Amino acid sequence: MPSQQPEQPAANITTIQRVKCDEYLPSPEEGASLLSEFLINFNTAFPLFCPYAIIEHLRKCYMGGSDGTALAWANTYIVFGIAYRLRAMSAAATPRDSEQAKYYLTHVISGLPEPSLALIQVLLGLSTLIQASSHSTLHALFVLTALHMMQCLTYNDDQVHLPAEDQGIGQQRRVFWIVFVMDTDINLLSNRPTTHHRDDIDAPHPEGNPQDATGAVTAADETWRVNIYSLRSRLALLQAEGIEQVLSVKARRTTP
């Protein structure tokens, strides 16, 4: 704890009456105390929220003026959960502090979808739809989120060495390469270093002629067939290599 605490905006929500308030909020008096502890003991050193913004956000929650979204309530629960966790770590901790920290953690997690192949597929599909529309949302954010989830699903120590015939693992690997292709395209077009280095890829490369013909496109007259998926994945590897040689921090520091 620093000996001198920086000035914080007044976290005065004690006079607010709870109107249509969420059932998981503590009393206004307790909420004000928790908010003050959060701002001083956590947010000062790790400025997760703008103090004025989070105070106004909690004030609206207690007045029933929240937009009611899961994200809005999650931020509120995060503040109280961290404050209770800090109390639980102090010398004056009580069993209730730890219980309340777990209580708010449970409510935040329950409002978030579990990372899964289905969620990744939704993110990639959503990115594709956005990219092909006039929607202003940055589709790259969904690809980046999908890539981080895919890293966990694909490279789990208990799964990575399973045979590709395992349908779940095989599909995860196929989706990983799709994520890698999309992310490489985004990095190439935006002149950014690669998000996932080639040396960190432990999944087998897509086969050019798999038994189930995944990724293969056949001409209407059946005179030729090419595996677009396999070729596109290998092209992404070459593109990633070029990006790493030109746009990486190491490359920029290298004198020609």
DAVEN-V113651 format. One record per residue. RES is the residue in one letter. SS is DSSP state (H for helix, E for strand, C for the rest). PSI is psi in radians with two decimals (999 if undefined). BURIAL is # if it has 9 or more other C-alpha atoms within 8 Angstrom, else .. Layout:
BEGIN
res:RES ss:SS psi:PSI burial:BURIAL
res:RES ss:SS psi:PSI burial:BURIAL
END
This chain:
BEGIN
res:M ss:C psi:2.21 burial:.
res:P ss:C psi:2.58 burial:.
res:S ss:C psi:-0.54 burial:.
res:Q ss:C psi:2.10 burial:.
res:Q ss:C psi:2.29 burial:.
res:P ss:C psi:2.66 burial:.
res:E ss:C psi:2.30 burial:.
res:Q ss:C psi:2.60 burial:.
res:P ss:C psi:2.57 burial:.
res:A ss:C psi:2.22 burial:.
res:A ss:C psi:1.14 burial:.
res:N ss:C psi:1.68 burial:.
res:I ss:C psi:0.20 burial:#
res:T ss:C psi:-0.43 burial:.
res:T ss:C psi:-0.02 burial:.
res:I ss:C psi:2.32 burial:#
res:Q ss:C psi:2.47 burial:.
res:R ss:C psi:1.82 burial:#
res:V ss:C psi:2.07 burial:.
res:K ss:C psi:0.70 burial:.
res:C ss:C psi:2.61 burial:#
res:D ss:C psi:2.47 burial:.
res:E ss:C psi:-0.30 burial:.
res:Y ss:C psi:0.01 burial:.
res:L ss:C psi:2.47 burial:.
res:P ss:C psi:3.08 burial:.
res:S ss:C psi:2.73 burial:.
res:P ss:H psi:-0.67 burial:#
res:E ss:H psi:-0.80 burial:#
res:E ss:H psi:-0.68 burial:.
res:G ss:H psi:-0.71 burial:#
res:A ss:H psi:-0.71 burial:#
res:S ss:H psi:-0.77 burial:.
res:L ss:H psi:-0.73 burial:#
res:L ss:H psi:-0.75 burial:#
res:S ss:H psi:-0.76 burial:#
res:E ss:H psi:-0.68 burial:#
res:F ss:H psi:-0.81 burial:#
res:L ss:H psi:-0.73 burial:#
res:I ss:H psi:-0.81 burial:#
res:N ss:H psi:-0.28 burial:#
res:F ss:H psi:-0.99 burial:#
res:N ss:H psi:-0.39 burial:#
res:T ss:C psi:-0.80 burial:#
res:A ss:C psi:-0.44 burial:.
res:F ss:C psi:1.42 burial:.
res:P ss:C psi:1.28 burial:.
res:L ss:C psi:-0.67 burial:.
res:F ss:C psi:2.63 burial:.
res:C ss:C psi:2.15 burial:.
res:P ss:H psi:-0.82 burial:#
res:Y ss:H psi:-0.66 burial:.
res:A ss:H psi:-0.75 burial:.
res:I ss:H psi:-0.57 burial:#
res:I ss:H psi:-0.79 burial:#
res:E ss:H psi:-0.65 burial:.
res:H ss:H psi:-0.82 burial:#
res:L ss:H psi:-0.62 burial:#
res:R ss:H psi:-0.76 burial:#
res:K ss:H psi:-0.67 burial:#
res:C ss:H psi:-0.75 burial:#
res:Y ss:H psi:-0.43 burial:#
res:M ss:H psi:-0.03 burial:#
res:G ss:C psi:0.31 burial:#
res:G ss:C psi:0.16 burial:.
res:S ss:C psi:2.67 burial:#
res:D ss:C psi:-0.10 burial:.
res:G ss:C psi:0.03 burial:.
res:T ss:C psi:2.75 burial:.
res:A ss:H psi:-0.62 burial:.
res:L ss:H psi:-0.70 burial:.
res:A ss:H psi:-0.79 burial:#
res:W ss:H psi:-0.58 burial:#
res:A ss:H psi:-0.73 burial:#
res:N ss:H psi:-0.67 burial:.
res:T ss:H psi:-0.80 burial:#
res:Y ss:H psi:-0.56 burial:#
res:I ss:H psi:-0.79 burial:#
res:V ss:H psi:-0.87 burial:#
res:F ss:H psi:-0.67 burial:#
res:G ss:H psi:-0.78 burial:#
res:I ss:H psi:-0.70 burial:#
res:A ss:H psi:-0.76 burial:#
res:Y ss:H psi:-0.64 burial:#
res:R ss:H psi:-0.68 burial:#
res:L ss:H psi:-0.70 burial:#
res:R ss:H psi:-0.73 burial:#
res:A ss:H psi:-0.40 burial:#
res:M ss:C psi:-0.08 burial:.
res:S ss:C psi:2.97 burial:.
res:A ss:C psi:-0.42 burial:.
res:A ss:C psi:0.40 burial:.
res:A ss:C psi:2.58 burial:#
res:T ss:C psi:2.77 burial:.
res:P ss:H psi:-0.56 burial:.
res:R ss:H psi:-0.59 burial:.
res:D ss:H psi:-0.81 burial:#
res:S ss:H psi:-0.68 burial:#
res:E ss:H psi:-0.73 burial:.
res:Q ss:H psi:-0.62 burial:#
res:A ss:H psi:-0.76 burial:#
res:K ss:H psi:-0.63 burial:#
res:Y ss:H psi:-0.85 burial:#
res:Y ss:H psi:-0.60 burial:#
res:L ss:H psi:-0.76 burial:#
res:T ss:H psi:-0.73 burial:.
res:H ss:H psi:-0.61 burial:#
res:V ss:H psi:-0.83 burial:#
res:I ss:H psi:-0.65 burial:.
res:S ss:H psi:-0.38 burial:.
res:G ss:C psi:-0.01 burial:.
res:L ss:C psi:2.45 burial:.
res:P ss:C psi:2.52 burial:.
res:E ss:C psi:2.39 burial:.
res:P ss:C psi:2.25 burial:.
res:S ss:C psi:2.89 burial:.
res:L ss:H psi:-0.69 burial:#
res:A ss:H psi:-0.72 burial:.
res:L ss:H psi:-0.69 burial:#
res:I ss:H psi:-0.74 burial:#
res:Q ss:H psi:-0.66 burial:#
res:V ss:H psi:-0.77 burial:.
res:L ss:H psi:-0.75 burial:#
res:L ss:H psi:-0.71 burial:#
res:G ss:H psi:-0.70 burial:.
res:L ss:H psi:-0.73 burial:#
res:S ss:H psi:-0.73 burial:#
res:T ss:H psi:-0.75 burial:#
res:L ss:H psi:-0.76 burial:.
res:I ss:H psi:-0.75 burial:#
res:Q ss:H psi:-0.55 burial:#
res:A ss:C psi:0.21 burial:.
res:S ss:C psi:-3.09 burial:.
res:S ss:C psi:0.21 burial:.
res:H ss:C psi:2.46 burial:.
res:S ss:C psi:-0.16 burial:.
res:T ss:C psi:2.42 burial:.
res:L ss:C psi:1.92 burial:.
res:H ss:H psi:-0.41 burial:#
res:A ss:H psi:-0.51 burial:#
res:L ss:H psi:-0.67 burial:.
res:F ss:H psi:-0.65 burial:#
res:V ss:H psi:-0.76 burial:#
res:L ss:H psi:-0.75 burial:#
res:T ss:H psi:-0.76 burial:#
res:A ss:H psi:-0.67 burial:#
res:L ss:H psi:-0.77 burial:#
res:H ss:H psi:-0.70 burial:.
res:M ss:H psi:-0.71 burial:#
res:M ss:H psi:-0.62 burial:#
res:Q ss:H psi:-0.71 burial:#
res:C ss:H psi:-0.74 burial:.
res:L ss:H psi:-0.67 burial:#
res:T ss:H psi:-0.60 burial:#
res:Y ss:C psi:0.34 burial:#
res:N ss:C psi:2.33 burial:.
res:D ss:C psi:-0.51 burial:.
res:D ss:C psi:-0.14 burial:.
res:Q ss:C psi:-0.52 burial:#
res:V ss:C psi:-0.48 burial:#
res:H ss:C psi:0.08 burial:.
res:L ss:C psi:2.62 burial:.
res:P ss:C psi:2.64 burial:.
res:A ss:C psi:-0.32 burial:.
res:E ss:C psi:-0.40 burial:.
res:D ss:C psi:2.00 burial:.
res:Q ss:H psi:-0.68 burial:.
res:G ss:H psi:-0.84 burial:.
res:I ss:H psi:-0.72 burial:#
res:G ss:H psi:-0.73 burial:#
res:Q ss:H psi:-0.64 burial:.
res:Q ss:H psi:-0.76 burial:#
res:R ss:H psi:-0.68 burial:#
res:R ss:H psi:-0.75 burial:#
res:V ss:H psi:-0.61 burial:#
res:F ss:H psi:-0.80 burial:#
res:W ss:H psi:-0.56 burial:#
res:I ss:H psi:-0.77 burial:#
res:V ss:H psi:-0.79 burial:#
res:F ss:H psi:-0.74 burial:#
res:V ss:H psi:-0.84 burial:#
res:M ss:H psi:-0.73 burial:#
res:D ss:H psi:-0.70 burial:#
res:T ss:H psi:-0.71 burial:#
res:D ss:H psi:-0.79 burial:#
res:I ss:H psi:-0.78 burial:#
res:N ss:H psi:-0.67 burial:#
res:L ss:H psi:-0.75 burial:#
res:L ss:H psi:-0.45 burial:.
res:S ss:H psi:0.08 burial:.
res:N ss:C psi:0.80 burial:.
res:R ss:C psi:2.62 burial:#
res:P ss:C psi:2.79 burial:#
res:T ss:C psi:2.53 burial:#
res:T ss:C psi:-0.66 burial:.
res:H ss:C psi:2.02 burial:.
res:H ss:C psi:2.55 burial:.
res:R ss:H psi:-0.65 burial:.
res:D ss:H psi:-0.31 burial:.
res:D ss:H psi:0.00 burial:.
res:I ss:C psi:2.04 burial:.
res:D ss:C psi:-0.14 burial:.
res:A ss:C psi:2.51 burial:.
res:P ss:C psi:2.55 burial:.
res:H ss:C psi:2.58 burial:.
res:P ss:C psi:2.40 burial:.
res:E ss:C psi:2.58 burial:.
res:G ss:C psi:-0.43 burial:.
res:N ss:C psi:1.19 burial:.
res:P ss:C psi:2.75 burial:.
res:Q ss:C psi:-0.62 burial:.
res:D ss:C psi:0.09 burial:.
res:A ss:C psi:0.46 burial:.
res:T ss:C psi:2.23 burial:.
res:G ss:C psi:-0.08 burial:.
res:A ss:E psi:2.37 burial:#
res:V ss:E psi:2.22 burial:.
res:T ss:E psi:2.41 burial:#
res:A ss:C psi:2.69 burial:.
res:A ss:C psi:-0.62 burial:.
res:D ss:C psi:0.09 burial:.
res:E ss:C psi:0.48 burial:.
res:T ss:C psi:-0.32 burial:.
res:W ss:C psi:2.78 burial:.
res:R ss:E psi:2.39 burial:#
res:V ss:E psi:2.51 burial:.
res:N ss:E psi:1.64 burial:#
res:I ss:H psi:-0.72 burial:#
res:Y ss:H psi:-0.82 burial:#
res:S ss:H psi:-0.80 burial:#
res:L ss:H psi:-0.70 burial:#
res:R ss:H psi:-0.63 burial:#
res:S ss:H psi:-0.74 burial:#
res:R ss:H psi:-0.60 burial:#
res:L ss:H psi:-0.69 burial:.
res:A ss:H psi:-0.64 burial:#
res:L ss:H psi:-0.73 burial:#
res:L ss:H psi:-0.70 burial:.
res:Q ss:H psi:-0.73 burial:#
res:A ss:H psi:-0.68 burial:#
res:E ss:H psi:-0.76 burial:#
res:G ss:H psi:-0.72 burial:.
res:I ss:H psi:-0.77 burial:#
res:E ss:H psi:-0.59 burial:#
res:Q ss:H psi:-0.37 burial:.
res:V ss:H psi:-0.73 burial:.
res:L ss:C psi:-0.16 burial:#
res:S ss:C psi:2.79 burial:#
res:V ss:H psi:-0.71 burial:.
res:K ss:H psi:-0.73 burial:.
res:A ss:H psi:-0.68 burial:#
res:R ss:H psi:-0.46 burial:#
res:R ss:H psi:-0.21 burial:.
res:T ss:C psi:2.25 burial:.
res:T ss:C psi:2.23 burial:.
res:P ss:C psi:999 burial:.
END
